[in-house]
Amino acid sequence: MTVELKPEIEALIQKRLQSGAFSSVEEVIERALEFLSVEEDWLADNRDEIATQIQEGWDEAQRGELIDGESVRAEMQQFKEDWKKQRRST
């Protein structure tokens, strides 16, 4: 299979190869696809919870109960780190 990549994607792949974490382009792409699959699985598994949280957020916004963007980013980062730890331990 031959694939043409944008220069910025090729640069990302080269960066990963130069880091020494990967030994081939194929390995980089394989890992990227594995992560994509995990992300898609997580979204599918949590679709209802995500929809509920979006609705709750919308309702809070309508009531004027907003929090600042920095706090949201910090909470989301912590959620992501906790989720990653949980996935590694299973």
Secondary structure, 3 states (H helix, E strand, C coil): CCCCCCHHHHHHHHHHHHHCCCCCHHHHHHHHHHHHHHHHHHHHHCHHHHHHHHHHHHHHHHCCCCCCHHHHHHHHHHHHHHHHHHHHHC
